[in-house]
Amino acid sequence: SALTALNIPSGSDIERIERRVRSVSDRIETLEDRIDEVADDVVELRQRLAAAERAASDQAGVSTPDGREAS
């Protein structure tokens, strides 16, 4: 009670804060991992989109068997 009167945290208060900080740290680490996964997914999707656009562009410039360009 003397520590409380002096507005000084007790050992149990500090332990409780340490547990909460560890919990927040774990959550942040999980979020960082998920953000990395999402970023990797975005990179993969951009690569697939670029490949699809190249394929469509290549297909648009290909001639048909009768000598005309494909539309």
N, C-alpha and C positions, 0 to 999 in steps of 0.2 A: 504493500500500500504506500510505502514511502516513495518507491520509484514512480508510482502513478501520480502521487502528489507533486513530484518534481518534473512530471511529464517526461520521464525516461522509460523506454520500453524494457520490459522484463525479458529474461532469457526465452521464455515460451513465446512471447510476442515476436522476438527475432526469429525463432525457429519457424513460426507460422509464416512469417514474411519470406523466409528462405524457401519454404515449400511452395508458396505461391509464385515466387520468382522462377523457380525451377519448372513449375507447371507452364507458366507463360513462355519460358524459353523453349520447352518441348513443343508447344503449339506453334511457335514461330518457326522452329526448325521443320515441322511438318508442312507448314504453309510454304516455306522456301522450297522444299522438295516438290511439292505439287506445282508451284510456279515453274520450276525447271521442267517438269513433265509437260506442262501446257506449252511452254516455249518450244520444246522439242517437237510437239505436235504441230504447232504453227509453222515451224520450219519445214516439216515434212509436207504439210498441206500446200505451202507456197511452192515447194519443188514440184509436187504433183500438178499443181495448176499451171506452172510454167511449162512443164512437159506436155500437158494437154493443149496448151495454147500453141506450142511449137508444132505439135502433131496436126492441129487444125490448120495452122498456117501452111505447113508442108502439104497437106491434103488439098488445100485451096489452090495451090500452084501446080498440082499434078494434072497432066493431060489425060483425057479419057482415051480409050482405044480407038475412037474414030477421029482422033487428032484435035478435037476441041478441048479447051481448058475446062476443068470441072468448075461448077459454080457453087 
